């Protein structure tokens, strides 16, 4: 579920007024964990690069296309992780575009043997723009549609700074954390009005269950990873919960998104989607694909959502083995 008020042209036109914009959501939220929280920066013994693409509700004209590109690294000598993440989001047939870049820093505190705490900060800059040539205004419809509009807007682009923070606790088998993004609630208005981006709160965690394979764990290791992410922004919230089975080199999972105990209006339950996930590992690469089966009232018209992820992890093999023995990070890696 994209936590936004309205879709298509209603969303684009609403962006000019006092509506509260919100962020895109990814089904494979642990494929690019630094999008959830800056505290995930460097939660690997390798250099990690991640690329994510999402096409939400493709059957609806003017739906949503989102991309993320992220890189992060663990600095053992400084007990720190650093990262950078870029986001591109297009809505309304590309008429409304948001682009952001953020730099992340996390400091790793060793509480005891293989138990760690990671406070983190994030500083970024974003720009928002609209292509008026892709919009259709009332006066155009009244005069036949294929004519120039009499409407005129001076504002076409705006930029703003963005601040976030996060905290992550992990052991060899579990992790638990939270993040607060858009602490400064930046003004995204393209005109002279006020359109604040509300704070986004994430609470997430999971557990890795290692399974034995004929008494051998290291040969074709396999595990079940259960995880969740609760997300709230303005008056909207949702819960992603599910699990996936991993046996090198393949993995597959099932997820639910929604919050059925809560409804925003009578008769409108907060049920969004069931997601199917599958992928494989090839050397230093991981590839994942997920499809959202919409279970809300948009089920017959949305076309679901497609999401593709690519992850590359690079490290010296001797350094990787040495670090893995001292510092085990159980977080989901798809």
C-alpha positions as CSV (number, residue, x, y, z in Angstrom):
1,X,0.0,0.0,0.0
2,X,1.3,3.4,-0.9
3,X,0.5,5.7,1.9
4,X,-0.8,8.6,-0.2
5,X,-4.1,10.4,-0.3
6,X,-5.7,9.7,-3.7
7,X,-4.3,8.5,-7.0
8,X,-3.7,9.6,-10.5
9,X,-4.6,13.2,-11.3
10,X,-6.3,13.7,-8.0
11,X,-2.9,13.1,-6.4
12,X,-1.0,15.4,-8.8
13,X,-3.4,18.3,-8.4
14,X,-3.7,17.8,-4.7
15,X,0.1,18.3,-4.4
16,X,-0.4,22.0,-5.1
17,X,-2.6,22.6,-2.1
18,X,-2.5,21.8,1.6
19,X,-2.6,18.0,1.3
20,X,0.0,15.9,3.1
21,X,2.3,14.0,0.8
22,X,3.8,10.7,1.8
23,X,6.5,8.2,0.8
24,X,6.6,5.3,-1.6
25,X,6.7,1.8,0.0
26,X,8.6,-1.3,-1.2
27,X,7.5,-4.9,-0.7
28,X,11.0,-6.2,-0.6
29,X,11.8,-3.7,2.2
30,X,14.9,-5.5,3.4
31,X,16.5,-5.6,-0.1
32,X,17.4,-2.0,0.5
33,X,17.4,-1.8,4.3
34,X,18.9,1.6,4.5
35,X,15.6,2.9,3.0
36,X,13.9,1.8,6.2
37,X,16.5,3.2,8.6
38,X,20.0,4.7,8.4
39,X,20.9,2.3,11.3
40,X,21.2,-0.5,8.6
41,X,24.1,1.3,7.0
42,X,27.1,-1.1,7.1
43,X,25.2,-4.1,8.5
44,X,27.3,-6.4,6.3
45,X,30.9,-7.4,6.3
46,X,31.0,-6.4,2.6
47,X,30.6,-3.4,0.4
48,X,26.9,-3.6,-0.6
49,X,25.1,-2.1,-3.6
50,X,21.4,-2.3,-4.1
51,X,19.1,-1.4,-7.0
52,X,15.3,-1.6,-6.6
53,X,12.4,-1.0,-9.1
54,X,8.7,-0.9,-8.3
55,X,5.7,-0.6,-10.7
56,X,2.6,-0.1,-8.5
57,X,-0.9,-0.5,-9.9
58,X,0.1,-0.7,-13.6
59,X,-3.5,-1.2,-14.7
60,X,-4.4,2.3,-13.4
61,X,-3.5,5.2,-15.7
62,X,-1.0,7.5,-14.0
63,X,0.0,5.2,-11.3
64,X,3.4,5.0,-9.5
65,X,6.9,4.1,-10.6
66,X,9.7,4.1,-8.0
67,X,13.4,3.4,-8.0
68,X,16.1,3.3,-5.3
69,X,19.9,3.0,-5.7
70,X,21.9,2.5,-2.5
71,X,25.4,1.7,-1.4
72,X,26.8,1.1,2.1
73,X,30.0,-0.1,3.8
74,X,31.1,-1.2,7.2
75,X,34.3,0.5,8.5
76,X,35.7,-1.9,11.1
77,X,38.5,0.4,12.2
78,X,35.9,3.1,13.2
79,X,33.1,0.7,14.4
80,X,30.9,2.6,11.9
81,X,28.8,2.2,8.9
82,X,28.3,4.7,6.1
83,X,25.8,4.8,3.3
84,X,24.2,6.8,0.5
85,X,20.8,6.3,-1.0
86,X,19.0,7.9,-3.9
87,X,15.2,7.7,-4.6
88,X,13.3,8.6,-7.7
89,X,9.5,8.5,-7.6
90,X,7.1,9.2,-10.5
91,X,3.3,9.6,-10.1
92,X,0.5,10.6,-12.5
93,X,2.1,9.4,-15.8
94,X,5.4,10.9,-14.7
95,X,3.8,14.4,-14.2
96,X,4.8,14.6,-10.5
97,X,8.4,13.6,-9.8
98,X,10.4,13.4,-6.5
99,X,14.1,12.9,-6.4
100,X,16.2,12.6,-3.2
101,X,19.7,11.8,-2.1
102,X,20.7,11.1,1.5
103,X,23.9,10.4,3.4
104,X,23.9,8.0,6.3
105,X,26.1,7.3,9.3
106,X,25.7,4.6,12.0
107,X,28.0,4.0,15.0
108,X,28.2,0.4,16.2
109,X,28.3,-0.2,20.0
110,X,29.3,-3.6,21.2
111,X,27.1,-4.3,24.3
112,X,28.6,-7.8,24.8
113,X,29.8,-10.8,22.8
114,X,27.9,-10.6,19.4
115,X,25.3,-8.2,20.8
116,X,25.3,-4.7,19.2
117,X,23.4,-1.4,19.2
118,X,23.6,1.1,16.3
119,X,22.4,4.7,16.6
120,X,22.4,6.5,13.3
121,X,21.7,9.8,11.5
122,X,20.7,10.7,8.0
123,X,21.0,14.0,6.1
124,X,19.7,14.5,2.7
125,X,18.3,16.8,0.0
126,X,15.2,16.3,-2.2
127,X,13.6,18.1,-5.1
128,X,10.0,17.9,-6.3
129,X,8.8,18.9,-9.8
130,X,5.7,18.7,-12.0
131,X,5.5,18.6,-15.8
132,X,2.5,20.7,-16.7
133,X,2.5,19.4,-20.2
134,X,1.3,16.0,-18.9
135,X,-1.6,17.5,-17.0
136,X,-5.2,18.1,-18.4
137,X,-7.1,21.0,-16.9
138,X,-10.8,21.8,-16.7
139,X,-10.6,24.5,-19.4
140,X,-9.0,22.0,-21.8
141,X,-11.8,19.5,-21.2
142,X,-14.4,22.1,-21.7
143,X,-12.9,23.1,-25.1
144,X,-12.3,19.6,-26.4
145,X,-9.2,18.4,-24.6
146,X,-6.5,18.7,-27.3
147,X,-5.9,22.4,-26.8
148,X,-3.5,24.5,-24.7
149,X,-4.7,25.4,-21.2
150,X,-5.3,29.0,-20.0
151,X,-4.0,28.0,-16.6
152,X,-0.5,29.3,-15.6
153,X,1.7,28.3,-12.7
154,X,5.0,30.0,-11.9
155,X,6.2,27.2,-9.5
156,X,7.5,24.1,-11.2
157,X,10.2,22.8,-8.9
158,X,11.1,23.0,-5.2
159,X,13.9,21.7,-3.1
160,X,14.3,21.0,0.6
161,X,16.6,19.4,3.2
162,X,15.6,16.2,5.0
163,X,16.7,14.8,8.3
164,X,16.2,11.3,9.8
165,X,17.5,9.1,12.6
166,X,17.4,5.4,13.6
167,X,18.4,2.8,16.1
168,X,19.1,-0.9,15.6
169,X,19.7,-3.7,18.1
170,X,20.9,-7.1,16.9
171,X,22.3,-10.4,18.0
172,X,23.4,-13.4,15.9
173,X,19.7,-14.5,15.5
174,X,17.4,-11.5,15.8
175,X,17.2,-7.8,15.2
176,X,14.9,-5.0,16.4
177,X,14.9,-1.3,15.5
178,X,13.0,1.9,14.7
179,X,13.5,5.0,12.7
180,X,12.0,8.4,12.4
181,X,12.4,10.0,9.0
182,X,11.5,13.6,7.9
183,X,12.2,14.9,11.4
184,X,12.1,18.5,10.1
185,X,8.8,17.9,8.2
186,X,10.0,19.8,5.1
187,X,7.6,21.9,3.0
188,X,7.1,20.3,-0.5
189,X,4.7,22.9,-1.9
190,X,5.3,23.7,-5.6
191,X,3.5,27.0,-5.1
192,X,3.4,29.5,-2.2
193,X,1.2,27.2,-0.1
194,X,2.3,24.8,2.6
195,X,2.5,21.1,1.9
196,X,4.4,19.4,4.7
197,X,5.9,15.9,4.5
198,X,4.9,14.3,7.8
199,X,7.3,12.4,10.0
200,X,7.5,8.7,9.1
201,X,7.9,6.3,11.9
202,X,9.1,2.7,11.3
203,X,9.3,-0.1,13.8
204,X,10.9,-3.3,12.4
205,X,12.4,-6.6,13.5
206,X,12.9,-10.2,12.7
207,X,14.4,-13.6,13.6
208,X,16.5,-16.0,11.7
209,X,15.7,-19.7,12.3
210,X,18.6,-21.8,11.1
211,X,17.6,-25.2,9.9
212,X,19.7,-28.3,9.9
213,X,20.2,-30.3,6.7
214,X,20.9,-33.9,7.6
215,X,22.9,-32.8,10.6
216,X,25.0,-30.4,8.4
217,X,24.5,-26.7,8.7
218,X,27.4,-25.4,6.6
219,X,26.6,-27.5,3.5
220,X,23.8,-25.8,1.6
221,X,22.8,-23.8,4.7
222,X,19.1,-23.2,5.0
223,X,17.0,-21.0,7.2
224,X,13.6,-19.4,7.7
225,X,13.6,-15.7,8.2
226,X,10.5,-14.1,9.8
227,X,10.3,-10.3,9.8
228,X,7.9,-7.3,10.2
229,X,7.8,-3.6,9.6
230,X,5.2,-1.3,11.0
231,X,5.0,2.1,9.4
232,X,3.0,5.2,10.3
233,X,2.9,8.5,8.6
234,X,0.3,11.2,9.3
235,X,-3.0,9.4,9.9
236,X,-2.1,6.4,7.8
237,X,-0.3,3.2,9.0
238,X,0.3,-0.3,7.9
239,X,2.0,-3.5,8.9
240,X,4.1,-5.8,6.6
241,X,4.6,-9.2,8.1
242,X,5.8,-12.5,6.6
243,X,8.6,-14.9,6.2
244,X,10.8,-16.5,3.5
245,X,12.7,-19.8,3.2
246,X,16.3,-19.6,2.2
247,X,18.5,-22.4,1.0
248,X,21.5,-21.4,-1.0
249,X,21.2,-20.4,-3.8
250,X,17.4,-19.8,-3.8
251,X,14.8,-18.2,-1.6
252,X,11.0,-17.8,-1.6
253,X,8.5,-16.1,0.7
254,X,5.0,-14.9,1.5
255,X,4.0,-11.5,3.0
256,X,0.9,-9.7,4.1
257,X,0.4,-6.0,4.1
258,X,-2.3,-4.2,5.9
259,X,-3.8,-3.7,9.4
260,X,-7.1,-5.5,9.5
261,X,-8.0,-4.4,13.0
262,X,-8.2,-0.8,11.9
263,X,-10.3,0.9,9.2
264,X,-10.1,4.6,8.1
265,X,-13.8,4.6,7.2
266,X,-16.7,2.3,8.0
267,X,-16.6,-0.6,5.5
268,X,-13.0,0.1,4.4
269,X,-10.7,-2.3,6.1
270,X,-7.0,-1.7,6.0
271,X,-6.2,-4.7,3.8
272,X,-3.8,-4.0,1.0
273,X,-2.0,-7.0,-0.5
274,X,-0.6,-10.5,-0.3
275,X,2.9,-10.6,-1.8
276,X,4.8,-13.5,-3.3
277,X,8.6,-13.4,-3.4
278,X,11.2,-15.5,-5.1
279,X,14.9,-15.1,-6.0
280,X,18.3,-16.6,-6.2
281,X,21.9,-15.9,-5.4
282,X,24.7,-16.1,-8.0
283,X,28.2,-15.5,-6.6
284,X,28.2,-12.0,-5.1
285,X,24.8,-11.2,-6.7
286,X,21.3,-11.6,-5.4
287,X,18.2,-11.1,-7.6
288,X,14.6,-10.9,-6.2
289,X,11.2,-10.6,-7.7
290,X,7.9,-10.0,-5.9
291,X,4.3,-9.6,-7.0
292,X,1.6,-7.9,-4.9
293,X,-1.8,-9.5,-5.2
294,X,-4.2,-6.6,-4.3
295,X,-6.9,-7.6,-1.8
296,X,-8.4,-4.2,-1.2
297,X,-11.3,-2.7,-3.2
298,X,-8.8,-2.0,-6.0
299,X,-8.3,-5.7,-6.5
300,X,-10.1,-6.0,-9.8
301,X,-8.6,-2.8,-11.3
302,X,-5.1,-2.2,-10.0
303,X,-3.0,-4.9,-11.7
304,X,-1.1,-5.5,-8.5
305,X,2.5,-4.4,-8.2
306,X,5.8,-5.7,-9.7
307,X,9.1,-5.3,-7.9
308,X,12.6,-6.3,-8.9
309,X,15.7,-6.0,-6.8
310,X,19.4,-6.5,-7.5
311,X,22.0,-6.7,-4.8
312,X,25.8,-6.9,-5.1
313,X,28.1,-7.6,-2.1
314,X,31.8,-7.4,-2.5
315,X,34.6,-8.2,-0.1
316,X,38.0,-9.9,0.2
317,X,37.1,-13.5,1.0
318,X,39.6,-13.9,3.8
319,X,38.4,-10.6,5.4
320,X,34.8,-11.8,5.0
321,X,35.4,-15.1,6.8
322,X,37.3,-13.3,9.6
323,X,34.7,-10.6,10.1
324,X,31.8,-13.1,9.9
325,X,33.2,-15.1,12.8
326,X,33.4,-12.0,15.1
327,X,30.3,-10.1,13.9
328,X,27.2,-12.0,12.8
329,X,24.4,-9.8,11.4
330,X,21.1,-11.8,11.0
331,X,19.1,-9.2,9.1
332,X,17.2,-10.3,6.0
333,X,19.4,-10.1,2.9
334,X,17.0,-10.4,0.0
